Structures are given as structure tokens and as C-alpha cells.
Amino acid sequence: MSGQIITETVTTKEEGTRLDRWVKRRVPVTQGQVEKWLRTGQIRVDGGRAKANMRLEAGMAVRLPILDGEAPRQRDPAANASQKDREFLKELIIYEDDEMIAFNKPAGLAVQGGSGQGRHIDGMLPALSEGEHRPVLVHRLDKDTSGVLLVAKYPAAAARLGELFRGREMDKVYWAVTVGVPNPPFGQIRCWMVKGVPDDREESGWRPVSPNVKRRDADRERMIRTAQGVEGAKHSITDYAVISTAGQKAAWVALKPLTGRMHQLRFHMLEMDTSILGDFKYQSRREVPNGLAPGLHLHARALIIPREHGKPISIVAPLSPHMKETFETLGFLEQEAGKNPLAPFV
């Protein structure tokens, strides 16, 4: 292999970024090529060998090769972005500061790409780039869940915000409309969860996903209850509080996840035998009220983000149109929840 050697310095906005991700933002190569360069010592940090998962610090000098005929990546991610995407995302912004942007994601819009997903938030983010850094997703929402979606403007901000999510220092509040009323009306749900696929051989009708699961089964995955120690099992915890009810047919429930497992809130409401309205993957056998708007009734209502100095940042997303319609039909008044998103849990 022939080519040139370049050395670039890590900026303060890139602090906390993994080395392999930092390299791929600069050189159009695969993860495999980056790993090879690291193994052979062609990539060095401050003159020494390094590993792919090394977290970079501001001021570090990174030496990396550039293949003949190649060039460092375009440093302005917005250069080839669509103006239509930019205008679309701008309409969704409900909060912005120097390090983050919060969207009110519509129900039905995927956060990331995948089989048959088409347009998605992550694919449009380059349109909001300011200079050399592309906005980075900090967390995820299911395609049919609406509400607050947070992105960081540069890698160092993504690392800090990601750590807040992982460390349970950031409060997340969701609103849901459930089929039936959870009993008791407030409390905490704790259980072990694992990905499962249908299996007629099991009495429960489901079995944990094995490492050799076939693709046709992977398309039907859902979370199922399991026991501690089962391979792939994750512990999950959610606080919940009923805010209002429509007789015994439906309830408006506030949910505060303390862990971040796949489909956690949807599964936990099914565990209470009060599945979320419009959720056909985790559906209880209760009778669904007639005349309500279609769609999954789960909304990421608020994020409360702690700051080193000053009061926490509280980001609140207005209800999606289909949930607003259902609230009006059932007689739920938003002011019943109080101005503080955490009020139902106090």
C-alpha cells in the first residue's frame, strides 16, 4: 500500500470520541481497514499504538495514512445535504443551544435506517451540520413513538449527553394511553426481559432468541419475561403513575423509565395487562375502546437534563395530533399533569 501520512489534532469538540469513529470521519475507509491500520501501527496517537475503542482527548495528535487516489473526507457534512431535509428538520426543533438540538419527532418517522425504513432522522441530520461536525443521535425512539428526540451537535457533546443517559442522570417522562387502567394506579415495574421469537413448542408460545436465529424469526422479535441468568436477559425498571381515567376502559399514564431496554415501556404496560393503545406487538386481551384515533399512543413527553451549573434544562414536546385527538375524545385535560413533567411521580 502506498500513499501519504497525515497528522491531525483532536479538537475540544471531538473530546471523548472513539478513535475508530474519529478516523472514519476523516478517511473514507471501512471498520476493517481501520482495525488493520491499528494492528500494524499505521495509526498512532501521540506517537504510540492505540486501540479502536480509545477515547480521545483534546490536543492529541493522530497519525493516519491516506491511500493514493483518496483524500480526507469533506469536512462540511452539509455540503451535499438536501435543503428540503433542512427545512423539514427545522420545523421539528423544539429546543436548541450550543451543544444540542431537540426535535419533536412525529409518529411514523424512523429514527435510523433499516430494512424498508426509507426516510429517517439520522439520514437527514447532515443538513443541520455547522462546519465540520455532523449532528449525532444521542438516544433512540421507536418509529411509531412520538416526542422528544435529542441529538448532539458535535462528538464531545454526544459523549457527555450519552453518559448522562447511561448513568441515569437524565430524567425521561413518557405519556401513554392504555387499554384498561393499571392497578395499583402508581408504582414501579421491575422484571428481567429478553428478546424472544414465536415457538409453538413452548407452552408460552415464545422462546428466547438464540445466536443462530433465522432472519424470518428476527423480523418477529419481541421482548418476553425471563429469569435472571438467562443468556441475553436485561433487568428493566419503570416508574408509572395514572394521571386520569376514562371509566375502566382507558387511562392516561405517565411513565419514567429508569433503564433503557428495547420496547421497555410497551412491554411493561403489557405486564400490567393494560397494553398501550395502538400497540399490536404487545397487545393485551382487553377490549379496545371504539372511536379512538389509530396509531401507537406513546409519546416521549419530556427530558430533564442536568447541568453542571444552574438549573436543569427541561424540554417538553407537545402531543402528537393523534394523541391529542384521543385526549379530547376521552376528556383528558393536559393541565391535570401539572407544569412540572415530574409532578406525577412526586
C-alpha positions as CSV (number, residue, x, y, z in Angstrom):
1,M,0.0,0.0,0.0
2,S,1.3,3.4,-0.9
3,G,0.1,6.9,0.0
4,Q,0.7,9.8,2.3
5,I,0.8,10.2,6.0
6,I,-1.1,13.0,7.7
7,T,-1.3,14.1,11.3
8,E,-4.3,15.9,12.7
9,T,-5.0,17.3,16.2
10,V,-8.1,16.4,18.2
11,T,-10.2,19.4,18.9
12,T,-12.2,20.2,22.1
13,K,-15.4,19.4,20.2
14,E,-14.1,15.9,19.5
15,E,-13.1,15.1,23.0
16,G,-14.5,11.7,24.2
17,T,-14.8,10.3,20.7
18,R,-13.7,6.7,20.0
19,L,-10.6,6.6,17.9
20,D,-12.1,4.4,15.2
21,R,-15.1,6.7,14.7
22,W,-12.8,9.7,14.6
23,V,-10.7,8.1,11.8
24,K,-13.7,7.2,9.7
25,R,-15.0,10.8,9.8
26,R,-11.7,11.8,8.1
27,V,-10.8,8.9,5.8
28,P,-13.3,7.0,3.5
29,V,-12.4,3.5,4.8
30,T,-14.2,0.6,6.4
31,Q,-14.0,-0.5,10.0
32,G,-11.9,-3.5,8.9
33,Q,-9.3,-1.2,7.3
34,V,-9.2,0.9,10.5
35,E,-8.6,-2.2,12.6
36,K,-5.8,-3.3,10.2
37,W,-4.1,0.1,10.4
38,L,-4.3,-0.1,14.2
39,R,-2.9,-3.6,14.3
40,T,0.0,-2.7,12.0
41,G,0.8,0.5,13.8
42,Q,0.0,2.8,10.9
43,I,-2.4,4.8,13.1
44,R,-0.7,6.2,16.1
45,V,-1.9,8.6,18.9
46,D,0.8,10.9,20.3
47,G,3.4,8.6,18.7
48,G,2.1,5.4,20.3
49,R,0.0,2.5,19.3
50,A,-3.7,2.6,20.2
51,K,-6.9,0.5,20.2
52,A,-10.1,1.2,18.3
53,N,-12.1,2.0,21.5
54,M,-9.6,4.5,22.8
55,R,-11.4,7.7,23.9
56,L,-9.6,10.8,22.5
57,E,-8.7,13.9,24.4
58,A,-8.4,17.4,23.1
59,G,-4.9,18.2,21.8
60,M,-3.9,14.6,21.0
61,A,-2.0,14.2,17.7
62,V,-3.3,11.3,15.5
63,R,-1.2,10.0,12.7
64,L,-3.0,8.2,9.9
65,P,-2.4,7.1,6.3
66,I,-4.2,8.3,3.3
67,L,-4.4,5.9,0.3
68,D,-3.3,7.0,-3.1
69,G,-6.2,8.5,-5.0
70,E,-8.1,9.2,-1.8
71,A,-8.5,12.4,0.1
72,P,-9.7,13.3,3.6
73,R,-13.5,13.4,3.8
74,Q,-15.4,16.5,3.0
75,R,-15.2,18.4,6.3
76,D,-18.6,20.1,5.8
77,P,-21.2,17.4,6.1
78,A,-23.9,19.8,4.9
79,A,-22.3,20.4,1.6
80,N,-24.4,17.8,-0.2
81,A,-27.4,17.8,2.1
82,S,-30.9,18.5,0.9
83,Q,-32.5,21.9,1.5
84,K,-35.8,20.0,1.8
85,D,-34.4,17.9,4.7
86,R,-33.0,21.0,6.4
87,E,-36.4,22.8,6.2
88,F,-38.2,19.6,7.4
89,L,-35.9,19.2,10.5
90,K,-36.0,22.9,11.3
91,E,-39.8,22.6,11.7
92,L,-39.4,19.8,14.2
93,I,-37.0,21.7,16.5
94,I,-38.3,22.5,20.0
95,Y,-35.0,23.3,21.7
96,E,-31.5,24.3,20.6
97,D,-28.3,25.5,22.3
98,D,-24.6,25.4,21.5
99,E,-24.3,21.7,22.0
100,M,-27.6,20.0,21.3
101,I,-30.9,20.1,19.3
102,A,-34.1,18.5,20.4
103,F,-36.8,17.5,17.9
104,N,-40.5,16.7,18.5
105,K,-40.3,13.5,16.3
106,P,-43.6,12.7,14.5
107,A,-45.1,9.2,15.0
108,G,-44.4,7.0,12.0
109,L,-41.0,8.5,11.2
110,A,-38.0,6.2,11.8
111,V,-35.0,7.5,13.8
112,Q,-32.5,5.3,11.9
113,G,-32.4,3.4,8.6
114,G,-33.1,-0.3,8.3
115,S,-35.0,-2.8,6.1
116,G,-37.8,-0.9,4.4
117,Q,-37.5,2.2,6.5
118,G,-36.9,4.7,3.7
119,R,-36.6,8.3,5.0
120,H,-35.3,8.6,8.6
121,I,-34.0,11.3,11.0
122,D,-30.4,10.1,11.1
123,G,-30.1,10.2,7.3
124,M,-31.3,13.9,7.3
125,L,-29.0,15.1,10.1
126,P,-26.1,16.3,7.8
127,A,-28.5,19.0,6.7
128,L,-28.1,20.7,10.1
129,S,-24.3,20.5,10.3
130,E,-22.5,23.6,11.2
131,G,-19.0,23.4,9.8
132,E,-17.1,20.1,10.1
133,H,-19.2,18.2,12.6
134,R,-22.3,16.2,11.8
135,P,-25.1,16.1,14.4
136,V,-25.1,12.8,16.3
137,L,-28.1,10.8,17.7
138,V,-27.8,10.6,21.5
139,H,-30.7,8.1,22.0
140,R,-33.5,6.4,20.0
141,L,-37.3,6.3,19.8
142,D,-39.4,3.5,18.2
143,K,-40.7,4.5,14.8
144,D,-44.3,4.8,16.0
145,T,-43.4,6.7,19.2
146,S,-43.6,10.5,19.0
147,G,-41.9,13.1,21.1
148,V,-38.5,14.4,22.3
149,L,-35.5,13.2,20.4
150,L,-32.1,14.5,21.3
151,V,-29.1,15.0,19.0
152,A,-25.7,16.4,19.8
153,K,-24.0,19.0,17.6
154,Y,-20.5,17.6,17.9
155,P,-18.8,14.4,19.2
156,A,-17.8,15.8,22.6
157,A,-21.3,16.8,23.3
158,A,-22.6,13.4,22.2
159,A,-20.2,11.7,24.6
160,R,-21.3,13.9,27.6
161,L,-25.0,13.5,26.9
162,G,-24.6,9.8,26.2
163,E,-23.0,9.4,29.6
164,L,-26.0,11.2,31.2
165,F,-28.4,8.7,29.6
166,R,-26.3,5.7,30.6
167,G,-25.8,7.0,34.2
168,R,-29.5,7.5,34.8
169,E,-28.8,11.2,35.5
170,M,-31.3,12.3,32.9
171,D,-35.0,12.0,33.7
172,K,-37.2,10.9,30.8
173,V,-41.0,11.2,31.0
174,Y,-43.4,9.5,28.6
175,W,-47.2,9.8,28.3
176,A,-49.3,6.8,27.2
177,V,-52.9,6.0,26.7
178,T,-53.6,2.4,27.9
179,V,-56.4,0.0,27.3
180,G,-57.7,-0.5,30.8
181,V,-56.5,1.1,34.0
182,P,-53.2,-0.1,35.7
183,N,-53.8,-1.4,39.2
184,P,-52.4,-0.1,41.5
185,P,-52.6,3.4,40.0
186,F,-49.0,4.1,40.6
187,G,-45.8,2.2,41.4
188,Q,-42.8,0.6,39.9
189,I,-42.4,-2.3,37.5
190,R,-39.3,-4.4,37.7
191,C,-38.5,-7.6,35.7
192,W,-36.0,-9.4,33.5
193,M,-36.5,-9.2,29.8
194,V,-35.0,-11.0,26.8
195,K,-35.7,-10.9,23.1
196,G,-38.0,-13.7,22.0
197,V,-39.5,-15.2,18.9
198,P,-42.6,-17.4,18.4
199,D,-42.2,-21.1,19.1
200,D,-45.2,-23.5,19.1
201,R,-43.1,-26.0,21.0
202,E,-43.1,-23.7,24.1
203,E,-46.2,-23.6,26.3
204,S,-45.9,-19.8,26.5
205,G,-45.7,-19.6,22.7
206,W,-42.4,-17.8,22.8
207,R,-38.7,-18.7,23.3
208,P,-35.5,-16.6,23.8
209,V,-33.6,-15.7,20.7
210,S,-30.6,-18.0,20.1
211,P,-27.4,-16.7,18.5
212,N,-28.4,-18.7,15.3
213,V,-31.8,-17.2,15.0
214,K,-33.1,-17.1,11.4
215,R,-33.8,-13.8,9.7
216,R,-37.5,-14.6,9.3
217,D,-37.7,-15.0,13.1
218,A,-35.7,-11.9,13.7
219,D,-38.4,-9.9,11.9
220,R,-40.9,-11.1,14.6
221,E,-38.8,-10.4,17.7
222,R,-40.4,-9.0,20.8
223,M,-39.4,-8.8,24.4
224,I,-40.6,-11.5,26.8
225,R,-40.3,-12.0,30.5
226,T,-37.5,-14.2,31.7
227,A,-35.4,-15.0,34.7
228,Q,-32.1,-13.6,35.9
229,G,-29.2,-15.6,34.4
230,V,-30.8,-16.4,31.1
231,E,-28.5,-15.5,28.2
232,G,-29.2,-12.0,26.9
233,A,-31.5,-11.2,29.9
234,K,-31.7,-7.5,30.8
235,H,-33.1,-6.0,34.0
236,S,-35.7,-3.3,33.5
237,I,-37.3,-0.7,35.8
238,T,-40.1,1.7,35.1
239,D,-41.9,4.1,37.5
240,Y,-45.5,4.8,36.4
241,A,-48.5,6.9,37.6
242,V,-52.1,7.1,36.3
243,I,-53.0,10.7,35.7
244,S,-56.6,10.3,34.6
245,T,-59.0,7.6,33.5
246,A,-62.0,7.1,31.2
247,G,-64.0,4.8,33.4
248,Q,-62.2,1.5,33.4
249,K,-61.8,1.4,29.6
250,A,-58.7,3.6,29.2
251,A,-56.2,5.6,31.2
252,W,-53.6,8.3,30.7
253,V,-50.4,7.1,32.2
254,A,-47.1,8.9,32.9
255,L,-44.1,6.6,32.6
256,K,-40.5,7.2,33.8
257,P,-38.0,4.6,32.6
258,L,-35.0,4.1,34.9
259,T,-33.4,1.7,32.4
260,G,-33.3,1.9,28.6
261,R,-34.3,-1.5,27.3
262,M,-35.8,-2.3,23.9
263,H,-39.6,-1.8,23.9
264,Q,-39.4,-1.5,27.7
265,L,-42.4,0.7,28.3
266,R,-44.6,-1.2,25.8
267,F,-43.7,-4.5,27.4
268,H,-44.1,-3.2,31.0
269,M,-47.6,-1.9,30.2
270,L,-48.5,-5.4,28.8
271,E,-47.1,-6.9,32.1
272,M,-49.8,-4.8,33.9
273,D,-52.4,-6.2,31.5
274,T,-53.0,-2.7,30.2
275,S,-51.2,-2.5,26.9
276,I,-50.7,0.8,25.2
277,L,-53.5,1.8,22.8
278,G,-52.5,1.0,19.2
279,D,-49.7,-1.4,20.1
280,F,-50.3,-4.6,18.1
281,K,-46.9,-6.1,19.1
282,Y,-47.6,-6.0,22.8
283,Q,-51.4,-6.3,23.0
284,S,-53.4,-7.5,25.9
285,R,-56.8,-9.3,25.6
286,R,-58.8,-6.4,26.9
287,E,-61.5,-4.9,24.7
288,V,-60.2,-1.8,22.9
289,P,-62.5,1.2,23.1
290,N,-64.1,2.2,19.8
291,G,-63.9,5.6,18.1
292,L,-60.3,6.4,19.1
293,A,-57.6,7.7,16.7
294,P,-55.4,5.0,15.2
295,G,-51.7,4.7,15.9
296,L,-49.4,3.9,18.9
297,H,-50.3,6.1,21.8
298,L,-46.9,6.5,23.3
299,H,-45.3,10.0,23.5
300,A,-41.8,11.0,24.8
301,R,-43.1,14.0,26.7
302,A,-40.1,15.4,28.4
303,L,-36.3,15.2,29.0
304,I,-34.9,16.9,32.1
305,I,-31.1,17.3,31.5
306,P,-28.9,18.2,34.5
307,R,-26.3,20.9,34.1
308,E,-23.0,21.4,35.9
309,H,-24.0,25.0,36.8
310,G,-27.6,26.3,37.0
311,K,-31.0,24.7,36.8
312,P,-31.6,21.5,34.7
313,I,-32.9,22.0,31.2
314,S,-36.5,20.8,30.8
315,I,-37.5,20.0,27.2
316,V,-41.2,19.3,26.7
317,A,-42.8,18.1,23.4
318,P,-46.4,19.0,22.5
319,L,-48.6,16.0,22.0
320,S,-48.8,14.4,18.6
321,P,-52.0,15.0,16.6
322,H,-53.5,11.5,17.0
323,M,-52.9,11.5,20.8
324,K,-54.3,15.0,21.1
325,E,-57.4,13.8,19.3
326,T,-57.7,10.8,21.7
327,F,-57.3,13.1,24.7
328,E,-60.2,15.2,23.5
329,T,-62.4,12.2,22.9
330,L,-61.7,10.7,26.3
331,G,-61.9,14.0,28.1
332,F,-58.3,14.1,29.3
333,L,-57.0,17.7,30.1
334,E,-53.3,18.2,29.8
335,Q,-53.3,20.6,32.8
336,E,-54.1,17.7,35.0
337,A,-50.5,16.6,34.8
338,G,-49.2,19.9,36.2
339,K,-46.5,22.1,34.7
340,N,-43.6,20.1,36.1
341,P,-43.1,16.9,33.9
342,L,-42.1,15.0,37.0
343,A,-45.1,16.1,39.1
344,P,-47.0,12.7,38.6
345,F,-44.1,10.9,40.3
346,V,-43.7,13.2,43.4
